[in-house]
Amino acid sequence: MTLYSVIKNQSPLPCLLWKHPGEDFNNNSQLTVSESEVALFYKEGVIVQEYTGGRYTLNTNNVPFIRRIISKFSGGVSAFNCAVYFISKTHAMDVKWGTQSPIPMRDAQYGFAVGVRARGSYTVQVKDAKKFLLKMLGTNMTTYSVEELNSCFRTAFQQKIKVEVATVMKNLKMTILDMATEYENIANKLHPVINGLLDEYGLRCVNFYVSDISIPQDDPNYQKINEAYARVGSRNIEGITWQQDTQANILRDMANNQGFGGMGAGMGMGFAAGNIFGSMANGAFSQQAPQQQGAKCPSCGTDNAKSAKFCSNCGKPLAAVCPNCGASLTSGVKFCSNCGFKV
């Protein structure tokens, strides 16, 4: 039997819990507890003592149950038996979380069905050491790491996170590529939810962060939705709406369709174009129509109204010119012989 006279946390790696390997200690053994941890004495199925930061001499003055053990032996030098657990109170920083499977969503603007993944991190701390040991672990554990904790809560976290992300996107009708503006909002809503899950086991969520919500690159619609956003950005610069661009693509497809041919095809295209572009009369294409200029006086250069026959500045007669292309016109003609414009 090995008797220990010094008891302290000698864990080789950072962890939330570490059990001292010895269970037999001398009377007057020295217990050293760091300010960043709590030491729990466990005896006969009960936690009989809890120690915070400091150095303690374990004898009958501060560990009453030792008296019952020592009285069974002579001389007061025999060992007493118990288990000692060291529980860390530090903030376990940057514990990673992430959705294992995509969240099925439909893009609010373009209707693409995609799978969205989310990831981030959180900070956790042991709030109630006794509750953490008894309810979370039991007394058979010798060590317990942050990674093991994260694995334990993964399923519960997944459910809460997926529901919250989907709810925000649905309520705000946001496009997936604009979700970065809502990371903090989503994190603030999830923080108390995650904290409630941990609190039952003597833990608390200090901070919760969302670092990314995106479409995996292996999603079949990933390329399509990026192309759609890129095309919309380009069309916005040109002053063309998504609807107008879509209608133009329809006409282009009709023109390239081998099934259209001859006079009948031309008439069909004409009717189709009339139907599609009827609602676009005041749109981008109408904005590209040539601007009709008034008649310019050949004597003084003053611009006059298209219908003017004499200059409003000098009163001299205006030469007959095409208001569209500027070509000279023969008196009495109704159409310009150069560009076909109706005079």
Secondary structure, DSSP 8 states (H G I E B T S, - for coil): ---EEEE----SS--SEEE-S--EEEEEEEEEE-TTEEEEEEETTEEEEEE-SEEEEESTTT-THHHHHHTTSSTT-S-EE-EEEEEE-S-EEEEEEE-SS-EEEE-TTT--EEEEEEEEEEEEEES-HHHIIIIII-SS-SEE-HHHHHHHHHHHHHHHHHHHHHHHHHHHT--GGGGGGGHHHHHHHHHHHHHHHHHTTTEEEEEEEEEEEE--TTSTTHHHHHHHHHHHHHHHHHT--HHHHHHHHHHHHHHH-TT--HHHHHHHHHHHHHHHHGGGTTSHHHHTS------B-TTT--B--TT-SB-TTT--B---B-TTT--B--TT-SB-TTT--B-
